[in-house]
Amino acid sequence: MSNSDYKPIFGVFIPQGWKMELQGIEGAEAKWNTAVDIAVRAEELGYDSLWVYDHFHNVPRPSHEAVFECWTTIAAISQRTSNIRLGQMVGCNSYRNPGLLAKITSTVDVISGGRLDWGIGAGWYENEYKGYGFEFAKPSDRIGMLRETVEIVKSMWTKPDTTYDGKYYKLSRAQCDPKPLQQPHPPIWIGGGGEQLTLRVVAQHADVSNFASSLEEFIDKREILKGHCKAIGRDEDTIRKTISSEMFIRETEAEVEAAGCLSAFGGDAADWRRRALVGTPDQVSEKIQKYLDAGCTGFIPWVPDYPSTETLELFAKKVMPNFR
């Protein structure tokens, strides 16, 4: 399939606490109920998929504010939803042994009725690595570990036994039962834009490549990916390209301007607006069309006005229908 043959994907992150979006809600149970309610509402609104981050404490700095762990969150949400797909944007490879990860992903695919989109990346949040006792290896090693993990998980998903003798991981007759429901296996989403190493792994193994970038950067990264695909004889069009961007929508330009920059990492409002899906419904629709024209096939936005659902509702009702 070419990129033009793909139906655009519209997913959304649920509020999980990583970006301090639950801090105004009193009590852990109420915070969790908010996450569940918004996940259920997103399914009602017609979103294609729900996503969570794989992080343990807050950004821009640890703040003793609730962050719900990604895999337990996904498992729980799978039992409160029926049809919407479920994924991680993206899992941090260093946080779990690949054999265990194969078991987790297979189990989640089964208990969700075959709705898992497996997101995986090399990891980047050094402060979190140190806080939780994980070795923060140099980039080439973290990406090498990512490649081996994808090979191991795919093998365990599809073969009766897996023996693997890699540079970073060694397994002897590992079994993974039950197997995932999806055939030949759940889609593999690899996140990251490292041009020489990460995108090479994407070319080799990904069904979907996810970027967190402006339109200009997306175009540049796609050209690099094309080169890696050509080098191994793969049609780059067989890899879906998606972006994860912050998104803020209001009915009027005045409301958008009054909000300023709502990025969890701060910054200039004009730059945030340039890079993110920020604006009125018509303005955001124009941005999405430009991404589609550049070969993007899906959008997984983060909503910074949580726990409000105004952006969530406006995107579903006044943007998504323009592309369906």
Helices and strands as residue ranges (DSSP letters): G 3-5, E 9-13, H 28-45, E 49-52, H 70-78, E 85-88, E 91-92, G 93-95, H 98-111, E 116-121, H 126-132, H 139-158, E 162-165, E 170-174, E 188-191, H 198-205, E 208-211, H 215-232, G 236-238, E 240-243, E 247-249, H 253-259, H 269-275, E 277-279, H 281-293, E 298-299, H 310-314, I 315-319, G 320-323
